[in-house]
Amino acid sequence: MSAQSPNNGVRLRQGKYKYTTPPWKEVYRKRCLRRLQEGRSKLVDKFRRIDEDQSENGNLVQEVMEEEWVALRQEKNNCLSSDSLQYNPFASAAESEPNEDLNDIIDIVEEIQNELMKEEQLMLSKYEEGLKFEEERLCAAIQCLQTDDLICPICKQNPLLQNKQIIFCSCGIRIDTENDAITLEFVRNQLGDAMEQHSNEGCLAEALFSVSSYPELGVSNLIMACKSCDFLAVIL
């Protein structure tokens, strides 16, 4: 993964740091890191488009750093000194004049940028691992649906059985479909479609199944729901 330098690759150094670490460094670093971690949806989108034109993907780290720098400069009573406020370490070489203070700021910003890029790569790697795990789990679930027995999605041990319009399991669930035309094969297809839809949402969490009963109405439903992404599907 490649990224541009805050100064578009052009270093304007004239020496090493001439002063101690400025007070804004840690504040800026923590804010950028928090923004990067909160921007999970953008990282997921970047991962999905990894094979497309990288110029279209953009640089999330660069975007976060520039926005947080502007925000820090605009805040009242911020920890940036008045001298530091005048500089823009993200300006191109043509827009900047050589300056030792600016060079020192660029050094610090690049140090933070390298840390954020490592964090971004770590987050992408974790997402990729989670995606592979979800694919394996989904394949196992689909394979289970393709067996002769339809395993109960609640206990995940015993097969679902049918007696006329009643779908039930030895674990205790009992659903009156009130329709003789509903078969176990129909339930199998409903489960498969719901799991595929949830997977297409890009959520890595495992959805849970439950039975919602309304005795006063004589109605019960098999529900698939995910707390992480708010996915909801009525199987029966």
C-alpha positions in Angstrom: 0.0 0.0 0.0 1.5 3.3 -1.1 0.7 6.8 0.2 1.9 10.3 -0.7 4.0 12.2 1.8 2.3 15.1 3.5 4.4 17.3 1.3 3.7 15.3 -1.9 7.0 13.4 -1.5 9.2 16.6 -1.5 11.1 16.9 1.7 12.0 20.4 2.9 14.3 19.4 5.7 17.3 21.4 6.7 18.0 19.5 9.9 16.7 17.4 12.7 14.3 18.6 15.3 15.4 21.8 16.8 13.1 21.7 19.8 11.4 19.3 22.1 8.2 17.5 21.2 5.4 20.1 20.8 2.3 19.7 23.0 0.0 19.3 20.0 1.7 16.2 18.7 0.0 13.7 21.1 -3.4 15.4 20.8 -3.2 15.3 17.0 -1.9 11.7 16.9 -4.8 10.5 19.2 -7.4 12.3 17.2 -6.2 10.9 13.9 -6.0 7.4 15.3 -9.5 7.7 16.7 -10.9 9.0 13.4 -9.2 6.1 11.5 -10.6 3.5 13.8 -14.1 5.0 13.6 -13.9 5.1 9.8 -14.4 1.3 9.6 -17.0 1.6 6.8 -14.6 3.5 4.6 -11.9 0.9 5.2 -14.3 -1.9 4.3 -15.2 0.0 1.1 -11.5 0.4 0.4 -10.9 -3.3 0.9 -13.7 -4.2 -1.5 -12.3 -1.9 -4.2 -8.6 -2.9 -3.7 -8.3 -4.2 -7.2 -9.7 -1.0 -8.8 -7.9 2.2 -9.8 -6.1 3.2 -6.6 -6.4 6.9 -7.6 -10.2 6.5 -7.2 -9.9 4.8 -3.9 -8.2 7.8 -2.3 -6.0 7.8 0.7 -8.0 7.4 4.0 -5.0 8.2 6.2 -4.2 11.4 4.2 -7.8 12.4 4.3 -8.1 11.9 8.1 -4.8 13.8 8.8 -5.7 16.8 6.7 -9.2 17.1 8.2 -7.9 16.8 11.7 -5.2 19.3 11.1 -7.7 21.8 9.9 -10.0 21.1 12.8 -7.2 21.5 15.3 -6.2 24.9 13.8 -9.7 26.2 13.9 -10.5 25.3 17.5 -10.5 28.0 20.1 -8.0 27.6 22.9 -6.2 24.8 21.1 -2.8 23.5 22.0 -1.1 24.6 18.8 1.2 27.6 19.3 0.5 30.7 17.3 3.7 30.1 15.3 2.6 26.6 14.3 -0.8 27.7 13.2 0.5 29.5 10.1 2.0 26.4 8.6 0.3 23.8 6.4 2.4 20.6 6.2 0.1 19.2 3.5 0.8 21.9 1.0 2.7 21.1 -2.2 6.3 22.2 -2.6 5.2 24.9 -5.0 2.9 26.4 -2.3 5.5 26.4 0.5 8.7 28.2 1.1 11.6 26.5 2.8 11.4 27.0 6.5 13.1 25.1 9.4 9.9 25.2 11.6 7.8 23.8 8.8 10.4 21.1 8.2 10.2 20.1 11.8 6.4 20.0 11.7 6.6 17.9 8.5 8.9 15.4 10.2 6.4 15.0 13.1 3.4 14.7 10.7 5.2 12.0 8.7 6.0 10.1 11.8 2.3 10.1 12.7 1.4 9.2 9.2 3.6 6.1 9.2 2.0 5.0 12.5 -1.5 5.5 11.0 -0.6 3.6 7.9 0.5 0.6 10.0 -2.7 0.8 12.0 -4.8 1.0 8.8 -3.0 -2.1 7.4 -3.6 -4.0 10.7 -7.3 -3.1 10.5 -7.6 -4.3 6.9 -5.8 -7.5 7.8 -8.2 -8.2 10.7 -11.2 -7.4 8.4 -9.8 -9.8 5.8 -9.3 -12.6 8.4 -12.9 -12.0 9.7 -14.2 -12.1 6.1 -12.5 -15.4 5.5 -14.0 -16.8 8.7 -17.5 -15.6 7.8 -17.2 -17.2 4.3 -16.1 -20.5 5.9 -19.0 -20.3 8.4 -21.5 -19.5 5.6 -20.2 -22.4 3.5 -20.6 -24.7 6.4 -24.2 -23.4 7.0 -25.1 -23.8 3.4 -23.6 -27.3 3.3 -25.7 -28.1 6.4 -28.8 -26.9 4.5 -27.9 -29.2 1.6 -28.0 -32.4 3.7 -31.2 -34.5 3.8 -32.0 -33.3 7.3 -32.7 -29.6 8.0 -30.9 -28.8 11.2 -32.7 -26.6 13.6 -31.2 -23.1 13.4 -31.8 -22.5 17.1 -30.3 -25.5 18.8 -28.1 -26.3 15.8 -28.1 -30.0 16.8 -31.4 -31.7 16.0 -33.3 -31.8 12.7 -36.4 -29.9 12.1 -39.5 -32.1 11.8 -43.0 -31.5 10.3 -46.4 -32.7 11.2 -49.0 -31.2 8.8 -48.7 -27.5 9.3 -46.5 -27.7 12.5 -42.7 -27.2 12.2 -41.0 -28.4 15.4 -37.8 -29.6 16.9 -36.9 -31.9 19.8 -35.2 -28.9 21.5 -38.7 -27.5 22.1 -39.5 -25.0 19.4 -42.9 -25.3 17.8 -44.2 -23.2 14.9 -47.7 -23.4 13.6 -47.5 -22.2 10.0 -51.3 -22.5 9.6 -50.6 -23.6 6.0 -50.2 -27.2 4.9 -48.4 -26.0 1.7 -45.3 -24.9 3.7 -42.7 -27.6 3.6 -39.3 -28.2 5.2 -37.9 -27.5 1.7 -39.5 -24.1 1.8 -38.0 -23.5 5.2 -34.6 -24.6 3.9 -34.8 -22.1 1.0 -35.9 -19.3 3.4 -33.0 -19.9 5.7 -30.5 -20.0 2.8 -31.8 -16.7 1.3 -31.7 -14.9 4.6 -28.2 -16.0 5.4 -27.0 -14.9 1.9 -28.7 -11.5 2.3 -27.0 -11.0 5.7 -23.7 -12.0 4.2 -24.2 -9.4 1.4 -24.5 -6.7 4.0 -20.8 -7.1 4.7 -21.4 -7.9 8.4 -19.1 -10.4 10.0 -21.2 -11.0 13.1 -23.3 -14.1 13.5 -27.0 -13.6 13.2 -29.2 -15.4 15.8 -32.5 -17.2 15.4 -35.5 -17.0 17.8 -39.2 -17.8 17.8 -41.6 -14.9 18.5 -45.0 -16.1 19.7 -48.2 -14.2 20.0 -50.6 -16.6 21.8 -53.5 -14.2 21.7 -53.3 -14.1 18.0 -52.3 -17.8 17.6 -49.3 -16.7 15.6 -45.6 -17.6 15.9 -42.7 -16.7 13.7 -39.1 -17.9 13.2 -36.9 -14.7 13.2 -33.3 -14.2 12.1 -31.7 -11.1 13.6 -28.3 -9.5 13.9 -27.6 -7.0 16.7 -24.4 -5.8 15.0 -25.9 -4.6 11.7 -29.7 -4.6 12.6 -30.4 -7.1 9.9 -33.8 -8.7 10.4 -35.6 -11.5 8.4 -38.8 -13.4 9.0 -38.1 -17.0 8.0 -41.6 -18.2 8.9 
